[in-house]
Amino acid sequence: MRIVSLVPSLTKTLADLGLPKEQLVGRTPWCIHPEEYVLDVSVIGGTKTPNIGKIVALQPDLVIMDKEENPLEVFNQLKENGIEPFVSKVESPEDVPDMLRLLGEKINCKQKGEEFAMAIEHELGQKTDRSGPRVAAMIWHDPLMCVSPTRYSGALLERCGFIVPDIEPTGNGYPVVTTKHLIDHLIEGLLLSSEPHNFAIEEGGAISEKVVQEGGPNIWNVCINGEALTWFGTHTLHGLKVFKALCEDLKMSAP
């Protein structure tokens, strides 16, 4: 089987599920884990703008895609060229186990897919006290943007005990945030992601200072690993454990 992956977190998932490395023939430049697994794999362009000609030349049996991460136009172009896409649609951690089962079966790694699915279901089944701090998980700086609970990252945080207000219920799930939003939604802390924008703690401090200047509370800031926040698939298990632990730590002693 020859596979091209257009989704960094699912490239890692392919490796975790046991796909032989020689079967991965194409990837994006952001497919960086595991390093030794992807090192010699051809780069065929980005998640939004892959080179269809390069993909076709690789003669893949399957192209791994995600509904949110990759454009519909790319899906259509692949179909027009007779290439089969596997498209994930993950909006919350609860969507991950069944996706892993489907993907495992598709790439002839059914047993590993089931093992990871069951491990994530077990973690999701653990009782979580959803009374953690009210947070905004910041992902972009200019303009300032955070994640909504209707998207995977926000849903992950809520599943781990955080309260993630839906700042823009009719939006796309990644609202542009003002200091007024932070004040009106009673935000206690900012989780500063390392991707797609690599936040520095000083950037969070500047936001908090502006909130205070406008009459709001002194919001604390914590830097978090963006891959733990956004990478779904087998990495979901890691994300659940990381943010459950962080939520408990913050409840005991806010920064």
ZICOR-V140344 format. One line per field, one symbol per residue. ss: DSSP state (H for helix, E for strand, L for the rest). phi: phi as a letter, one per 20 degrees, with the letter a starting at -180 (. if undefined). psi: psi as a letter, one per 40 degrees, with the letter a starting at -180 (. if undefined). Layout:
ss: ???
phi: ???
psi: ???
//
This chain:
ss: LLEEELLHHHHHHHHHHLLLHHHEEEELLLLLLLHHHHLLLEELELLLLELHHHHHHLLLLEEEEELLLLLHHHHHHHHHLLLLEEEELLLLHHHHHHHHHHHHHHLLLHHHHHHHHHHHHHHHHLLLLLLLLEEEEEEEELLEEELLLLLHHHHHHHHLLLELLLLLLLLLLLLELLHHHHHHLLLLEEEEELLLLLLLHHHHHHHHHHHHHLLLLLLEEEEELHHHHHLLLLLHHHHHHHHHHHHHHHHHLLL
phi: .dcdddcgfefffgfffnfgffeedbbefeedcfgffdgdefedoffecfeffffgfflfebdeccgefdffgfgfffffemdeeddeccdbgfffgffffffgffdmcfffffffgffffffffffceecffecdeecbdcffccdefedgfffffffeofddfefcgeeencffddffgfffelfebdeefebfeefefffffffffffffenefefeccecfffffdeeoffggfgfffefffffffffbfg
psi: hhhhhehdddddddddeehhdeeheiiieegeiidddedehhheiiddfihddddddefidhhhihdddiidddddddddefhhihhigheiddedddddddddddeffdddddddddddddddehhhhgfaihihhheidgihiaiieeiddddddddeeihgigdgdeaeegihhiddddddefhdihhhieidhghidddddddddddddeeaighihhhihdddddhiadedddddddddddddddddgi.
//
